[in-house]
């Protein structure tokens, strides 16, 4: 299946896989404590809507999966983080997609998130890893979405 990279300010921040935007977060580094949620840049949200994405999948610390509808992000709290306008969706507005699944056995994005592991998908066991990836069924392959933001 084709995963389409999504870039922001020269960095790959996630990818589109079918109707899903998949991204990773580290709770200690990325969680907005005031809102108890994660942020996505308005520029990225607009690109995702344009590409026909319907859901957002956030893999937290490679062990918890949060799933939300893309439309929910557009009604979320707006916050300017270091010059980047974002929408912050609280975890309470997302559903856990990893109930009963164990931790991931390997990375989805390599290193600091600057590049996507385009190698073969690790074999899932019907748990968390399989929930994170979805078949690419609605988004045509392309060079990716992104740019300087």
One Martini backbone bead per residue (centre of mass of N, CA, C, O) as a GRO file, in nm:
protein
  149
    1UNK     BB    1   0.100   0.034   0.016
    2UNK     BB    2   0.044   0.374   0.004
    3UNK     BB    3   0.234   0.634   0.148
    4UNK     BB    4   0.173   0.975   0.222
    5UNK     BB    5   0.350   1.233   0.278
    6UNK     BB    6   0.366   1.481   0.545
    7UNK     BB    7   0.459   1.822   0.541
    8UNK     BB    8   0.645   2.058   0.768
    9UNK     BB    9   0.893   2.260   0.745
   10UNK     BB   10   1.070   2.006   0.613
   11UNK     BB   11   0.893   1.788   0.767
   12UNK     BB   12   0.792   1.483   0.858
   13UNK     BB   13   0.463   1.428   1.034
   14UNK     BB   14   0.337   1.212   0.831
   15UNK     BB   15   0.058   1.014   0.690
   16UNK     BB   16  -0.121   0.881   0.425
   17UNK     BB   17  -0.374   0.610   0.473
   18UNK     BB   18  -0.606   0.654   0.289
   19UNK     BB   19  -0.837   0.801   0.524
   20UNK     BB   20  -0.566   0.843   0.692
   21UNK     BB   21  -0.397   1.013   0.949
   22UNK     BB   22  -0.059   0.950   1.046
   23UNK     BB   23   0.084   0.991   1.378
   24UNK     BB   24   0.334   1.086   1.609
   25UNK     BB   25   0.369   1.084   1.976
   26UNK     BB   26   0.504   1.242   2.268
   27UNK     BB   27   0.382   1.310   2.561
   28UNK     BB   28   0.614   1.482   2.701
   29UNK     BB   29   0.642   1.673   2.432
   30UNK     BB   30   0.320   1.717   2.296
   31UNK     BB   31   0.141   1.766   2.531
   32UNK     BB   32  -0.122   1.974   2.620
   33UNK     BB   33  -0.196   2.037   2.937
   34UNK     BB   34  -0.426   2.247   2.931
   35UNK     BB   35  -0.594   2.043   2.713
   36UNK     BB   36  -0.531   1.742   2.695
   37UNK     BB   37  -0.368   1.751   2.404
   38UNK     BB   38  -0.335   1.769   2.054
   39UNK     BB   39  -0.164   1.909   1.774
   40UNK     BB   40  -0.257   2.078   1.459
   41UNK     BB   41  -0.198   2.232   1.192
   42UNK     BB   42  -0.383   2.420   0.983
   43UNK     BB   43  -0.232   2.345   0.725
   44UNK     BB   44  -0.267   2.041   0.755
   45UNK     BB   45  -0.575   2.027   0.778
   46UNK     BB   46  -0.629   2.141   0.497
   47UNK     BB   47  -0.478   1.917   0.338
   48UNK     BB   48  -0.648   1.682   0.443
   49UNK     BB   49  -0.918   1.773   0.336
   50UNK     BB   50  -0.834   1.789   0.036
   51UNK     BB   51  -0.749   1.465   0.039
   52UNK     BB   52  -0.997   1.308   0.204
   53UNK     BB   53  -0.972   1.295   0.493
   54UNK     BB   54  -1.140   1.143   0.798
   55UNK     BB   55  -0.891   1.057   0.987
   56UNK     BB   56  -0.714   1.045   1.303
   57UNK     BB   57  -0.389   0.897   1.393
   58UNK     BB   58  -0.247   0.856   1.718
   59UNK     BB   59   0.074   0.765   1.821
   60UNK     BB   60   0.156   0.694   2.154
   61UNK     BB   61   0.451   0.581   2.251
   62UNK     BB   62   0.396   0.308   2.084
   63UNK     BB   63   0.105   0.223   2.276
   64UNK     BB   64  -0.111   0.444   2.180
   65UNK     BB   65  -0.439   0.491   2.032
   66UNK     BB   66  -0.580   0.772   1.856
   67UNK     BB   67  -0.916   0.848   1.739
   68UNK     BB   68  -1.042   1.074   1.482
   69UNK     BB   69  -1.214   1.317   1.336
   70UNK     BB   70  -1.138   1.564   1.132
   71UNK     BB   71  -1.380   1.756   1.194
   72UNK     BB   72  -1.313   1.795   1.502
   73UNK     BB   73  -1.064   1.990   1.462
   74UNK     BB   74  -1.224   2.249   1.353
   75UNK     BB   75  -1.363   2.284   1.662
   76UNK     BB   76  -1.114   2.334   1.805
   77UNK     BB   77  -0.885   2.471   1.975
   78UNK     BB   78  -0.699   2.760   1.943
   79UNK     BB   79  -0.330   2.781   1.884
   80UNK     BB   80  -0.024   2.955   1.937
   81UNK     BB   81   0.281   2.791   1.842
   82UNK     BB   82   0.541   2.956   1.761
   83UNK     BB   83   0.362   3.069   1.496
   84UNK     BB   84   0.164   2.814   1.505
   85UNK     BB   85  -0.137   2.734   1.396
   86UNK     BB   86  -0.362   2.547   1.604
   87UNK     BB   87  -0.529   2.251   1.688
   88UNK     BB   88  -0.678   2.129   1.997
   89UNK     BB   89  -0.733   1.793   2.091
   90UNK     BB   90  -0.871   1.619   2.319
   91UNK     BB   91  -0.859   1.303   2.437
   92UNK     BB   92  -1.171   1.295   2.511
   93UNK     BB   93  -1.239   1.324   2.181
   94UNK     BB   94  -1.112   1.047   2.168
   95UNK     BB   95  -1.048   0.724   2.067
   96UNK     BB   96  -0.954   0.419   2.153
   97UNK     BB   97  -0.762   0.185   1.930
   98UNK     BB   98  -0.600  -0.025   2.163
   99UNK     BB   99  -0.769  -0.230   2.285
  100UNK     BB  100  -0.569  -0.503   2.380
  101UNK     BB  101  -0.302  -0.390   2.287
  102UNK     BB  102   0.016  -0.390   2.231
  103UNK     BB  103   0.310  -0.299   2.170
  104UNK     BB  104   0.519  -0.203   1.956
  105UNK     BB  105   0.794  -0.355   1.775
  106UNK     BB  106   0.826  -0.092   1.589
  107UNK     BB  107   0.884   0.150   1.383
  108UNK     BB  108   0.732   0.396   1.178
  109UNK     BB  109   0.914   0.625   1.245
  110UNK     BB  110   1.216   0.760   1.203
  111UNK     BB  111   1.364   0.901   1.440
  112UNK     BB  112   1.258   1.242   1.433
  113UNK     BB  113   1.056   1.238   1.165
  114UNK     BB  114   1.203   1.312   0.884
  115UNK     BB  115   1.132   1.012   0.806
  116UNK     BB  116   1.005   0.742   0.628
  117UNK     BB  117   0.934   0.415   0.647
  118UNK     BB  118   0.941   0.234   0.330
  119UNK     BB  119   0.929  -0.026   0.417
  120UNK     BB  120   0.808  -0.289   0.521
  121UNK     BB  121   0.558  -0.391   0.689
  122UNK     BB  122   0.484  -0.490   0.971
  123UNK     BB  123   0.360  -0.752   1.123
  124UNK     BB  124   0.058  -0.814   1.238
  125UNK     BB  125  -0.199  -0.921   1.506
  126UNK     BB  126  -0.464  -0.728   1.519
  127UNK     BB  127  -0.364  -0.481   1.658
  128UNK     BB  128  -0.216  -0.185   1.676
  129UNK     BB  129  -0.076  -0.189   1.400
  130UNK     BB  130  -0.336  -0.249   1.235
  131UNK     BB  131  -0.482   0.015   1.335
  132UNK     BB  132  -0.288   0.226   1.212
  133UNK     BB  133  -0.318   0.080   0.956
  134UNK     BB  134  -0.447   0.134   0.625
  135UNK     BB  135  -0.591   0.108   0.345
  136UNK     BB  136  -0.539   0.235   0.027
  137UNK     BB  137  -0.858   0.370  -0.111
  138UNK     BB  138  -0.872   0.715  -0.171
  139UNK     BB  139  -0.567   0.786  -0.222
  140UNK     BB  140  -0.361   0.893  -0.443
  141UNK     BB  141  -0.073   0.876  -0.562
  142UNK     BB  142   0.217   1.078  -0.470
  143UNK     BB  143   0.456   1.308  -0.358
  144UNK     BB  144   0.285   1.461  -0.164
  145UNK     BB  145   0.233   1.663   0.120
  146UNK     BB  146   0.336   2.011   0.133
  147UNK     BB  147   0.589   2.222   0.279
  148UNK     BB  148   0.641   2.532   0.435
  149UNK     BB  149   0.335   2.623   0.534
   0.00000   0.00000   0.00000
